[in-house]
Amino acid sequence: MQFTRAVPDDAAELTRIAHAAKRHWGYPEEWIARWAPALTVTPEFIRTNPTVVARMETEPVGFAALTGLGRQLRLEHLWVLPAFMGRGIGRALFQEIALVGRAAGWSSVQVISDPHAEGFYLRLGARRVGEQISDPEGHGRTLPVLLVNLRPAG
Ligand SMILES: CC(C)(COP(=O)(O)OP(=O)(O)OC[C@H]1O[C@@H](n2cnc3c(N)ncnc32)[C@H](O)[C@@H]1OP(=O)(O)O)[C@@H](O)C(=O)NCCC(=O)NCCS
């Protein structure tokens, strides 16, 4: 597996990966449609935010991106194509994007996690620091707010 910095031309492919990964949790299509803005990566986003792509023989299989470098560093995206989940790619992507965050001087990163992904972040050493209510339309979803250390373990 290879990690490369995304280029603006990757935007459509990364958007496809984010949608496929989110669908993996079995959400209704109307929810996926409502979340489209959060699942869409634009060329402009890639130009302005550090975005790392995991590739298998040049084929993108996942990506991660950081935002808010000015105030609070946040992991805005971390998605792995369903066919490639469970092989350590999510962890490896996190480690790659952590290098970028550390190089910018940060020691931790905030994640507003999908509830299904919280266990993954806890495996990476995250701690829960709060909750955020999502879906004001009335589905009553509560998202864990996590903080993950960027320093290498050990
Ligand atoms: C969450 C996600 C990024 C994990 O990627 P992955 O490549 O499958 O994860 P890895 O194989 O690197 O797993 C690393 C460790 O976390 C564990 N893990 C992975 N997903 C987990 C989950 N959903 N719940 C609990 N533990 C999980 C693995 O068992 C592994 O444990 P280990 O340390 O004992 O080996 C991926 O499942 C995904 O893209 N999910 C859908 C989209 C999503 O919700 N992304 C997060 C947005 S906040």
The ligand as an ORCA input file, in Angstrom:
! r2SCAN-3c Opt
* xyz 0 1
  C     -13.810      3.290     10.656
  C     -12.879      2.857      9.515
  C     -12.122      4.080      8.996
  C     -11.882      1.801     10.054
  O     -10.991      1.432      9.002
  P     -10.400     -0.075      8.896
  O      -9.350     -0.065      7.854
  O     -11.532     -1.032      8.730
  O      -9.774     -0.271     10.350
  P      -8.429     -1.090     10.752
  O      -8.457     -2.400     10.031
  O      -7.255     -0.220     10.551
  O      -8.689     -1.324     12.313
  C      -7.808     -0.911     13.332
  C      -8.296     -1.485     14.651
  O      -9.594     -0.957     14.971
  C     -10.558     -2.025     15.096
  N     -11.786     -1.537     14.455
  C     -11.953     -1.192     13.165
  N     -13.202     -0.753     12.953
  C     -13.834     -0.836     14.155
  C     -15.152     -0.511     14.579
  N     -16.056      0.016     13.725
  N     -15.461     -0.722     15.885
  C     -14.561     -1.237     16.761
  N     -13.270     -1.548     16.399
  C     -12.926     -1.339     15.110
  C      -9.957     -3.177     14.332
  O     -10.457     -4.414     14.808
  C      -8.487     -3.010     14.621
  O      -8.236     -3.501     15.917
  P      -6.787     -4.082     16.391
  O      -6.055     -2.884     16.929
  O      -7.133     -5.075     17.421
  O      -6.135     -4.664     15.177
  C     -13.670      2.177      8.374
  O     -14.410      1.107      8.893
  C     -14.646      3.113      7.662
  O     -14.276      3.807      6.707
  N     -15.899      3.086      8.125
  C     -17.007      3.784      7.476
  C     -16.889      5.220      7.498
  C     -16.720      5.907      8.827
  O     -17.614      5.861      9.648
  N     -15.570      6.555      8.976
  C     -15.307      7.319     10.125
  C     -15.891      8.665     10.011
  S     -15.801      9.501     11.585
*
